[in-house]
Amino acid sequence: MRSARLAQRRHARELRRLLRDLDRLEQRRRRRTHRIPARARTSTSLLLAVVLAALVVAFNPTSTGERLRATLGLGQDLTFTIADPGGAGYAFAMMQPDGVGPVTWDRCRDIPYVVNPDGAPAGHLETVAAAVDELADASGLRLRYDGTTDDRRLEDRAGAFGSTAPVLIAWATPEEVPALAGDVAGVGGAEARSVPPGRFVYVTGTVALDRDAFAAMGTRPGGAALQRAVVEHELGHVLGLGHVEDPAQLMYAETTGQRHLAAGDREGLAVLGSGPCR
């Protein structure tokens, strides 16, 4: 764990260095612009755009970025998905490249979400709505229900050129989502996009819930409360919380007797809800 964090910090330093180099290149370009013919200036601007795009591909922590990085042979260790203790009882899923503050959503915009009902248990919309209300109340962020969908794109929801799809909540099998294999009731997370200067902001995300595990939960005493707790946990990841080592918190990695957000969960969500407007 310690070696992984050290590697992630080295990657963060490398990103900052590359961004500084790009800034210096841009400054030199501007100083020379009045001496460069229009066609040459266009070529230089195109080169800068290509360099910047390469940086985004190399360091963008979205699943799209991971796929493109793999194609380029860069590997997936440059995603900057850095879990970092944020305080007593909570942790952040991802920190900014400079390590100062977590990646957050734009607090001045709604976070739209849709639900794919295929394979969902009875009462799933009520369960999701209750979980969403709890997370919105704790964070101050506005999560907006945009209806049901047949969309099953559980990755790469942050498209090219600024386009994004709503957060998707769906029920799936381990065959469709391998991360659900074993004793995993759900997985969730957000995708971030780079914004100048050298920062990231969450733009979309997914929650994939194990349909068989949820069906089994529904047959147990208190099953509805457990289902809701799982949805809240995964939505916590979507809003930017990471796992914690305190079993009294809902963001503990394993299912315990905790069925609601605890004090640490709420403190972390409050921080994530106080990010900048963009």
C-alpha positions as CSV (number, residue, x, y, z in Angstrom):
1,M,0.0,0.0,0.0
2,R,2.8,2.4,0.9
3,S,4.7,1.7,-2.3
4,A,1.6,2.3,-4.3
5,R,1.0,5.6,-2.7
6,L,4.6,6.6,-3.3
7,A,4.3,5.7,-7.0
8,Q,1.1,7.7,-7.3
9,R,2.7,10.7,-5.8
10,R,5.6,10.4,-8.2
11,H,3.1,10.3,-11.1
12,A,1.4,13.4,-9.7
13,R,4.7,15.2,-9.6
14,E,5.4,14.2,-13.2
15,L,2.0,15.5,-14.3
16,R,2.7,18.9,-12.6
17,R,6.1,19.0,-14.4
18,L,4.6,18.3,-17.8
19,L,1.9,21.0,-17.2
20,R,4.6,23.5,-16.3
21,D,6.6,22.6,-19.4
22,L,3.4,23.1,-21.5
23,D,2.8,26.5,-19.9
24,R,6.4,27.6,-20.7
25,L,6.0,26.4,-24.3
26,E,2.8,28.4,-24.6
27,Q,4.4,31.5,-23.2
28,R,7.3,31.3,-25.6
29,R,4.8,30.8,-28.4
30,R,2.9,33.9,-27.5
31,R,6.1,36.0,-27.3
32,R,7.0,34.9,-30.8
33,T,3.6,35.1,-32.4
34,H,4.0,38.6,-33.9
35,R,7.0,37.3,-35.9
36,I,5.4,34.1,-37.2
37,P,3.3,34.0,-40.4
38,A,-0.4,33.1,-39.9
39,R,0.0,29.6,-41.4
40,A,2.9,28.8,-39.1
41,R,0.9,30.1,-36.1
42,T,-1.9,27.7,-37.0
43,S,0.5,24.8,-37.1
44,T,2.0,25.7,-33.8
45,S,-1.4,26.0,-32.2
46,L,-2.3,22.6,-33.6
47,L,0.8,21.1,-32.1
48,L,0.0,22.6,-28.7
49,A,-3.5,21.1,-28.9
50,V,-2.1,17.7,-29.8
51,V,0.4,17.9,-26.8
52,L,-2.4,18.9,-24.5
53,A,-4.7,16.1,-25.8
54,A,-1.8,13.6,-25.2
55,L,-1.5,14.8,-21.6
56,V,-5.2,14.4,-21.1
57,V,-5.1,10.9,-22.5
58,A,-2.1,10.0,-20.4
59,F,-3.4,11.3,-17.2
60,N,-7.2,11.5,-17.4
61,P,-8.5,9.1,-14.7
62,T,-11.6,8.1,-16.7
63,S,-12.0,4.6,-18.0
64,T,-11.8,6.0,-21.5
65,G,-8.4,7.4,-20.6
66,E,-7.4,4.0,-19.3
67,R,-8.3,2.3,-22.6
68,L,-6.5,4.9,-24.6
69,R,-3.4,4.7,-22.4
70,A,-3.3,1.0,-22.7
71,T,-3.4,1.4,-26.5
72,L,-0.5,3.8,-26.3
73,G,1.4,1.4,-24.0
74,L,1.3,3.8,-21.0
75,G,-0.4,1.4,-18.6
76,Q,-3.0,2.1,-16.0
77,D,-0.8,3.3,-13.2
78,L,-1.1,6.9,-14.2
79,T,-4.7,7.4,-13.3
80,F,-4.1,9.4,-10.1
81,T,-6.9,7.5,-8.4
82,I,-5.3,8.2,-5.0
83,A,-7.2,7.2,-1.9
84,D,-6.2,9.7,0.8
85,P,-7.4,10.1,4.4
86,G,-9.5,13.2,4.6
87,G,-10.1,13.2,8.3
88,A,-11.5,11.1,11.1
89,G,-13.8,8.5,9.6
90,Y,-13.6,9.4,6.0
91,A,-11.3,9.2,3.0
92,F,-11.4,10.6,-0.6
93,A,-11.4,8.4,-3.6
94,M,-9.2,10.8,-5.6
95,M,-7.0,13.8,-4.9
96,Q,-6.1,16.6,-7.1
97,P,-2.7,16.2,-8.8
98,D,-1.0,18.6,-6.4
99,G,-2.4,16.6,-3.4
100,V,-4.2,19.7,-2.1
101,G,-7.9,18.9,-1.7
102,P,-10.0,16.1,-3.3
103,V,-11.5,16.0,-6.7
104,T,-15.1,17.1,-6.5
105,W,-18.2,17.7,-8.6
106,D,-19.3,21.2,-9.7
107,R,-21.4,22.1,-6.7
108,C,-23.3,24.7,-8.8
109,R,-24.7,22.2,-11.3
110,D,-27.1,19.3,-10.9
111,I,-25.8,15.8,-11.1
112,P,-28.2,13.9,-13.4
113,Y,-28.7,10.2,-12.9
114,V,-30.7,7.5,-14.6
115,V,-31.8,4.0,-13.5
116,N,-31.7,0.9,-15.7
117,P,-34.5,-1.3,-14.2
118,D,-33.4,-4.6,-15.9
119,G,-32.9,-7.2,-13.2
120,A,-33.8,-4.8,-10.4
121,P,-35.7,-6.0,-7.3
122,A,-39.2,-4.8,-6.5
123,G,-39.3,-1.3,-5.1
124,H,-35.9,-0.4,-6.6
125,L,-36.9,3.1,-7.5
126,E,-37.9,3.9,-4.0
127,T,-34.7,2.4,-2.7
128,V,-32.6,4.5,-5.0
129,A,-34.6,7.7,-4.3
130,A,-34.2,7.2,-0.5
131,A,-30.4,6.7,-0.9
132,V,-30.1,9.6,-3.2
133,D,-31.9,11.9,-0.8
134,E,-29.6,10.8,2.0
135,L,-26.5,11.5,0.0
136,A,-27.8,14.9,-1.3
137,D,-28.8,16.0,2.2
138,A,-25.3,15.1,3.6
139,S,-23.3,16.7,0.8
140,G,-25.5,19.6,-0.3
141,L,-25.1,18.4,-3.9
142,R,-28.1,18.3,-6.2
143,L,-28.7,14.9,-7.7
144,R,-31.5,15.0,-10.3
145,Y,-33.5,11.9,-11.4
146,D,-33.8,11.9,-15.2
147,G,-35.9,8.7,-15.4
148,T,-35.3,5.1,-16.4
149,T,-33.1,4.0,-19.4
150,D,-32.1,0.9,-21.3
151,D,-28.6,2.2,-21.4
152,R,-26.1,-0.4,-20.1
153,R,-22.9,1.5,-20.8
154,L,-21.2,0.9,-17.4
155,E,-18.0,2.5,-18.4
156,D,-16.6,5.3,-20.6
157,R,-19.6,7.6,-19.9
158,A,-17.4,10.7,-20.2
159,G,-17.3,11.1,-23.9
160,A,-15.0,13.1,-26.1
161,F,-15.1,16.9,-26.6
162,G,-16.9,17.5,-23.3
163,S,-19.9,15.3,-23.8
164,T,-21.1,13.2,-20.8
165,A,-23.9,10.8,-20.0
166,P,-25.8,10.9,-16.7
167,V,-24.7,8.8,-13.8
168,L,-26.0,5.3,-14.4
169,I,-27.4,3.0,-11.7
170,A,-28.0,-0.5,-12.9
171,W,-28.2,-4.1,-11.8
172,A,-25.8,-6.6,-13.4
173,T,-24.1,-10.0,-13.2
174,P,-20.4,-10.8,-12.7
175,E,-20.3,-11.9,-16.3
176,E,-21.2,-8.3,-17.4
177,V,-19.2,-6.6,-14.6
178,P,-16.3,-8.8,-13.5
179,A,-15.7,-6.6,-10.4
180,L,-19.0,-8.0,-9.0
181,A,-17.5,-11.5,-8.7
182,G,-17.3,-13.1,-5.3
183,D,-18.9,-11.5,-2.2
184,V,-19.4,-8.1,-3.9
185,A,-22.9,-6.6,-3.7
186,G,-22.0,-3.5,-5.8
187,V,-19.3,-1.3,-7.2
188,G,-19.5,2.4,-7.9
189,G,-17.3,5.3,-8.9
190,A,-17.0,8.5,-10.8
191,E,-15.2,9.6,-13.9
192,A,-13.2,12.9,-13.9
193,R,-12.2,15.3,-16.6
194,S,-9.2,17.7,-16.6
195,V,-9.9,21.4,-16.3
196,P,-7.3,24.1,-16.4
197,P,-5.1,24.8,-14.7
198,G,-4.1,21.2,-13.9
199,R,-7.2,20.3,-12.0
200,F,-9.9,17.6,-12.2
201,V,-13.6,17.6,-11.8
202,Y,-16.1,14.7,-11.7
203,V,-18.5,14.7,-14.6
204,T,-20.3,11.3,-14.5
205,G,-20.2,7.9,-12.9
206,T,-21.8,4.5,-12.5
207,V,-23.2,2.2,-9.8
208,A,-23.4,-1.5,-10.7
209,L,-25.3,-3.7,-8.3
210,D,-25.2,-7.4,-8.2
211,R,-28.7,-8.6,-9.2
212,D,-28.5,-12.0,-7.5
213,A,-27.1,-10.5,-4.3
214,F,-29.9,-8.0,-4.2
215,A,-32.5,-10.6,-4.8
216,A,-31.1,-12.6,-1.9
217,M,-31.0,-9.5,0.3
218,G,-34.7,-9.1,-0.2
219,T,-35.5,-12.4,1.4
220,R,-33.7,-11.6,4.6
221,P,-35.1,-9.8,7.7
222,G,-34.2,-6.1,7.2
223,G,-33.3,-6.8,3.6
224,A,-34.7,-3.5,2.3
225,A,-32.5,-1.5,4.7
226,L,-29.5,-3.5,3.6
227,Q,-30.3,-2.9,0.0
228,R,-30.5,0.8,0.6
229,A,-27.3,0.8,2.6
230,V,-25.5,-0.8,-0.4
231,V,-26.8,1.8,-2.8
232,E,-25.8,4.6,-0.4
233,H,-22.3,3.1,-0.1
234,E,-21.8,3.0,-3.9
235,L,-23.3,6.4,-4.4
236,G,-20.8,7.6,-1.8
237,H,-18.0,6.4,-4.2
238,V,-19.7,8.3,-7.0
239,L,-19.6,11.5,-5.0
240,G,-16.0,11.0,-4.2
241,L,-15.6,9.0,-1.0
242,G,-13.1,6.2,-0.7
243,H,-13.1,3.2,1.7
244,V,-12.2,3.7,5.3
245,E,-10.8,1.3,8.0
246,D,-13.5,2.2,10.5
247,P,-16.3,-0.4,10.5
248,A,-18.6,2.0,12.2
249,Q,-18.8,4.0,8.9
250,L,-20.9,3.1,6.0
251,M,-17.9,3.6,3.7
252,Y,-16.2,0.6,5.4
253,A,-15.1,-1.8,2.6
254,E,-17.2,-4.7,3.9
255,T,-20.9,-5.0,4.9
256,T,-21.4,-4.6,8.6
257,G,-24.3,-3.8,10.8
258,Q,-24.1,-0.2,9.7
259,R,-27.2,0.7,7.7
260,H,-26.9,4.5,7.5
261,L,-24.4,7.2,7.0
262,A,-22.3,7.7,10.1
263,A,-20.6,10.9,11.3
264,G,-17.4,10.3,9.3
265,D,-19.3,9.6,6.2
266,R,-21.3,12.8,6.6
267,E,-18.2,14.9,7.3
268,G,-16.5,13.6,4.1
269,L,-19.6,14.3,2.0
270,A,-19.8,17.8,3.4
271,V,-16.2,18.5,2.2
272,L,-17.0,17.0,-1.2
273,G,-20.1,19.2,-1.5
274,S,-18.1,22.4,-0.8
275,G,-16.0,22.2,-4.0
276,P,-15.7,25.1,-6.4
277,C,-18.2,26.1,-9.0
278,R,-16.8,25.7,-12.6
